[in-house]
Amino acid sequence: QIQLVESGGGSVQAGGSLRLSCAASAYAEGVYMMAWFRQAPGKEREGVAAVDSDGRTSYADSVKGRFTISKANSKLEHTLYLQMNSLKPEDTAMYYCAADNSLYDCASGSVNDFGYWGQGTQVTVSS
C-alpha cells in the first residue's frame, strides 16, 4: 500500500513562493508516475504537474514556467516536490499528491489515472 503525506502549504502574497513536499512510503519506490493535482472550491480537481520514473515531466499550461516538479528517491527518502514561484491568487487551492502506474500527461490525463492520493495541503495566495 502506497501512503502519501503532503506538507508545505500556507498563505503567501501574490508573487511569492512555496515548496510543497509529498513524503511517500517505501512501496512508492517502484511506482511509475507521480503527480500534483489541485482543487479550488467549486471546481474540479486538475492536474498541475507530473513526473514519471524516467524523469519526464508534464505541466498544466497555467503553471508552465512558474512551477517545477521534482523527486528524490533513495533508500531513505521517497519524496515528491513542487516548487511554486510567482504565485497568483488563482493558484489558491488544496494541493494533492498522487501516485500510480499509469501513463499520465497533464494535457490529456484525468484524476482517474491515479489510485493513490494524499490528504492534501492548502495553498492560499492573496493579492
Backbone bond lengths (Angstrom), bond angles and torsions (degrees), N, CA, C in turn:
res aa  C-N    CA-C-N  psi(-1)  N-CA   C-N-CA  omega(-1)  CA-C   N-CA-C  phi
1 Q - - - 1.448 - - 1.520 109.35 -
2 I 1.317 116.30 128.97 1.454 121.46 178.69 1.517 109.28 -91.37
3 Q 1.309 116.20 127.21 1.460 121.80 176.15 1.520 109.33 -114.00
4 L 1.316 115.67 137.16 1.462 122.45 -176.77 1.521 109.04 -127.68
5 V 1.329 116.72 131.93 1.455 121.13 -179.58 1.529 109.12 -131.51
6 E 1.322 116.08 114.83 1.459 121.19 -179.76 1.525 111.46 -87.47
7 S 1.333 115.03 154.66 1.459 121.88 173.66 1.526 108.12 -156.95
8 G 1.315 115.69 169.25 1.454 120.71 175.09 1.511 115.91 103.06
9 G 1.322 116.97 -4.65 1.455 118.72 178.13 1.514 111.61 -69.83
10 G 1.316 116.21 170.75 1.453 120.74 179.03 1.510 110.85 168.32
11 S 1.321 115.20 -167.41 1.460 121.87 -179.90 1.518 109.88 -111.62
12 V 1.316 115.76 130.18 1.457 121.20 178.82 1.521 109.40 -138.91
13 Q 1.308 115.84 163.67 1.455 120.64 174.90 1.521 109.48 -87.11
14 A 1.309 115.32 157.25 1.458 120.26 177.73 1.524 110.02 -54.51
15 G 1.333 114.74 137.99 1.449 120.87 -177.19 1.520 113.86 93.71
16 G 1.319 115.74 -11.85 1.451 120.57 -179.17 1.525 113.03 -81.30
17 S 1.318 114.97 -176.03 1.467 121.82 -177.03 1.522 110.97 -132.68
18 L 1.310 114.84 152.06 1.453 122.77 172.14 1.522 108.47 -143.61
19 R 1.311 116.12 152.68 1.461 121.10 174.68 1.517 108.68 -123.47
20 L 1.309 115.71 116.53 1.446 120.95 177.84 1.519 110.03 -92.07
21 S 1.329 115.29 146.28 1.456 121.00 177.22 1.521 109.05 -125.53
22 C 1.316 115.33 149.20 1.461 121.55 176.13 1.520 106.93 -133.83
23 A 1.312 115.27 108.75 1.457 120.67 178.82 1.520 108.66 -86.36
24 A 1.324 114.94 123.24 1.459 120.35 -177.11 1.526 110.28 -108.73
25 S 1.319 114.97 146.37 1.456 119.41 177.35 1.528 109.67 -69.83
26 A 1.324 115.80 166.36 1.457 120.72 -174.68 1.529 112.32 -59.18
27 Y 1.342 116.92 -28.38 1.462 119.86 -179.25 1.519 111.85 -64.15
28 A 1.361 117.07 -15.62 1.463 120.21 -179.75 1.517 112.82 -80.35
29 E 1.324 116.37 -4.80 1.456 119.13 -175.12 1.521 112.25 -57.92
30 G 1.325 117.73 -39.19 1.451 121.16 -176.88 1.515 114.68 -96.21
31 V 1.320 118.02 4.83 1.464 119.37 -177.46 1.519 110.42 -70.26
32 Y 1.339 116.23 143.69 1.455 120.53 -173.61 1.527 113.63 -78.35
33 M 1.312 117.08 -42.79 1.473 120.03 -171.17 1.522 110.89 -127.78
34 M 1.309 115.54 136.28 1.465 121.39 172.10 1.521 108.31 -131.28
35 A 1.312 114.72 149.81 1.464 117.81 -174.06 1.518 111.48 -153.02
36 W 1.320 114.99 163.05 1.454 123.34 170.40 1.527 108.27 -112.48
37 F 1.318 114.47 132.71 1.450 122.09 173.09 1.524 108.58 -119.60
38 R 1.313 116.23 165.27 1.453 120.24 173.59 1.524 109.41 -143.56
39 Q 1.332 113.53 154.04 1.452 119.36 179.21 1.519 109.46 -142.21
40 A 1.315 115.92 117.97 1.453 122.21 176.30 1.528 108.61 -91.73
41 P 1.318 117.29 156.46 1.472 120.30 179.73 1.526 111.88 -54.82
42 G 1.329 116.03 129.09 1.447 120.71 178.05 1.508 115.31 79.21
43 K 1.334 116.87 3.55 1.468 120.27 -178.47 1.519 110.27 -120.50
44 E 1.320 115.52 161.54 1.452 120.31 177.04 1.527 110.86 -75.90
45 R 1.315 114.85 155.25 1.462 120.03 175.94 1.531 108.27 -69.78
46 E 1.329 115.58 133.01 1.456 120.26 -177.56 1.520 111.65 -127.39
47 G 1.324 115.24 147.12 1.448 120.07 177.19 1.516 111.03 -73.84
48 V 1.305 116.62 136.89 1.462 122.59 -178.84 1.516 110.56 -107.17
49 A 1.338 116.21 -48.98 1.454 121.47 -178.01 1.514 109.27 -157.45
50 A 1.320 116.26 149.91 1.458 120.66 -179.77 1.523 109.75 -144.38
51 V 1.335 115.38 153.92 1.456 120.97 177.60 1.522 108.19 -143.76
52 D 1.342 116.52 136.66 1.455 118.81 178.41 1.523 110.45 -99.22
53 S 1.306 116.65 179.51 1.463 121.16 -174.05 1.532 112.40 -67.81
54 D 1.332 116.99 -16.56 1.459 121.03 176.58 1.528 111.99 -93.55
55 G 1.321 116.41 1.82 1.446 120.05 177.76 1.515 116.04 89.32
56 R 1.321 115.73 3.48 1.470 118.25 178.04 1.521 109.26 -73.89
57 T 1.316 115.77 137.65 1.460 121.31 -175.49 1.527 111.41 -120.65
58 S 1.324 114.67 156.14 1.459 120.92 170.26 1.517 107.76 -141.68
59 Y 1.333 115.40 151.60 1.453 121.00 -176.93 1.524 110.48 -136.11
60 A 1.316 115.28 151.17 1.451 119.91 169.92 1.522 108.28 -69.27
61 D 1.307 116.31 146.09 1.465 119.95 -178.55 1.530 111.83 -56.84
62 S 1.311 116.26 -33.92 1.461 120.61 -175.42 1.525 113.49 -68.49
63 V 1.329 117.79 -15.03 1.469 119.52 -177.13 1.524 112.98 -120.14
64 K 1.325 117.32 -2.69 1.464 120.28 -179.13 1.525 110.46 -58.26
65 G 1.319 115.21 133.67 1.452 120.59 -179.85 1.520 113.91 86.62
66 R 1.344 117.01 -11.12 1.459 120.98 -179.49 1.526 112.21 -115.97
67 F 1.341 116.98 -35.06 1.457 121.50 -177.59 1.527 109.45 -109.09
68 T 1.334 114.88 147.93 1.459 120.63 176.45 1.515 109.48 -135.14
69 I 1.329 116.00 125.89 1.458 120.91 177.32 1.525 108.65 -98.21
70 S 1.320 116.14 141.62 1.448 120.73 177.41 1.523 108.36 -153.02
71 K 1.327 115.21 167.91 1.457 118.36 179.37 1.519 110.13 -146.15
72 A 1.300 115.14 153.90 1.454 122.73 177.88 1.519 107.03 -123.95
73 N 1.321 115.47 120.51 1.457 120.90 179.08 1.510 110.01 -123.98
74 S 1.299 115.76 122.98 1.455 121.22 174.87 1.522 106.81 -151.54
75 K 1.296 115.94 -179.11 1.459 119.30 178.66 1.523 111.09 -65.32
76 L 1.326 116.61 -25.48 1.456 120.85 -176.25 1.518 113.23 -102.80
77 E 1.319 117.40 -19.39 1.459 119.03 -171.03 1.519 111.37 -139.45
78 H 1.305 114.70 131.37 1.461 121.06 171.74 1.514 105.64 -131.19
79 T 1.314 116.69 94.78 1.451 121.01 -173.03 1.522 111.02 -131.82
80 L 1.317 114.54 135.65 1.463 122.14 174.89 1.517 108.11 -105.80
81 Y 1.302 116.80 138.08 1.461 122.08 -179.06 1.525 111.47 -121.68
82 L 1.320 114.17 154.90 1.460 120.62 170.92 1.526 107.17 -137.91
83 Q 1.317 116.28 106.25 1.455 121.51 175.47 1.516 108.29 -86.64
84 M 1.330 115.77 121.25 1.462 121.05 -176.45 1.520 108.98 -117.55
85 N 1.320 115.88 115.66 1.467 122.63 178.97 1.520 110.32 -114.64
86 S 1.311 115.12 164.01 1.478 121.01 178.36 1.523 111.09 48.88
87 L 1.310 115.85 48.73 1.455 120.82 -175.96 1.521 111.68 -65.10
88 K 1.333 113.92 145.57 1.462 121.85 -179.30 1.529 109.17 -120.54
89 P 1.327 117.37 157.22 1.473 118.89 177.49 1.533 112.60 -55.27
90 E 1.310 117.59 -32.56 1.460 120.38 179.72 1.531 113.84 -71.82
91 D 1.318 116.80 -5.85 1.472 120.68 174.04 1.528 111.06 -83.94
92 T 1.324 116.68 -6.01 1.460 120.69 179.57 1.528 110.19 -62.25
93 A 1.329 116.16 124.45 1.460 121.68 -177.03 1.519 109.48 -178.59
94 M 1.326 114.95 171.09 1.455 121.23 167.58 1.529 105.66 -87.31
95 Y 1.319 116.34 128.86 1.448 121.34 -178.75 1.529 110.20 -105.08
96 Y 1.331 115.03 132.83 1.459 121.59 -176.73 1.523 111.52 -122.01
97 C 1.308 114.85 143.46 1.452 122.76 172.95 1.527 108.05 -95.53
98 A 1.325 116.63 142.02 1.459 120.68 -179.02 1.526 110.06 -139.66
99 A 1.324 115.98 152.07 1.461 120.86 -179.82 1.521 110.31 -147.13
100 D 1.325 115.97 147.40 1.465 121.78 174.42 1.526 109.33 -179.12
101 N 1.321 115.31 171.90 1.462 120.63 176.71 1.521 109.50 -97.26
102 S 1.309 114.89 67.51 1.459 120.32 -176.72 1.521 110.35 -124.76
103 L 1.320 115.54 160.35 1.459 121.39 172.55 1.516 106.95 -95.37
104 Y 1.308 115.86 95.50 1.461 121.06 -172.98 1.519 110.76 -115.50
105 D 1.310 114.46 139.93 1.459 121.20 173.32 1.518 107.09 -134.70
106 C 1.318 116.93 137.64 1.457 120.55 -176.45 1.525 112.43 -58.95
107 A 1.327 116.82 -30.48 1.460 119.59 -176.26 1.518 112.49 -76.26
108 S 1.353 116.80 -30.14 1.467 118.71 -171.93 1.514 114.56 -126.47
109 G 1.332 117.78 -6.21 1.453 120.33 -176.31 1.515 113.12 -87.00
110 S 1.344 114.75 -177.70 1.457 119.59 178.80 1.521 110.43 -144.06
111 V 1.332 115.66 170.03 1.462 120.77 178.36 1.523 110.91 -61.38
112 N 1.328 117.20 -23.90 1.461 121.00 -178.31 1.521 113.22 -71.21
113 D 1.329 116.31 -9.01 1.459 120.58 177.20 1.524 112.53 -76.75
114 F 1.326 116.29 -7.86 1.468 120.53 -175.29 1.520 111.20 -124.00
115 G 1.335 115.32 134.72 1.449 120.00 179.27 1.511 113.81 -108.92
116 Y 1.327 116.44 -10.49 1.459 120.66 -178.25 1.527 108.81 -118.47
117 W 1.332 115.44 128.54 1.456 122.11 -175.52 1.513 111.31 -135.81
118 G 1.329 115.68 148.12 1.447 120.62 170.48 1.513 110.13 -86.85
119 Q 1.326 115.99 -178.59 1.466 120.79 -176.30 1.516 112.46 -86.41
120 G 1.320 117.43 -13.35 1.457 122.07 176.88 1.510 113.79 97.24
121 T 1.325 114.91 155.52 1.457 122.26 174.69 1.526 107.76 -138.82
122 Q 1.334 115.77 135.25 1.463 120.81 -172.50 1.533 111.26 -84.17
123 V 1.315 115.45 133.52 1.463 122.34 173.61 1.523 107.58 -120.00
124 T 1.330 116.05 124.67 1.459 121.30 179.69 1.525 108.81 -125.04
125 V 1.324 116.52 123.61 1.461 122.00 -179.01 1.519 108.06 -116.26
126 S 1.313 116.30 120.85 1.469 121.13 -179.18 1.525 110.39 -100.86
127 S 1.326 114.57 149.81 1.467 119.31 -178.24 1.504 111.56 -88.35
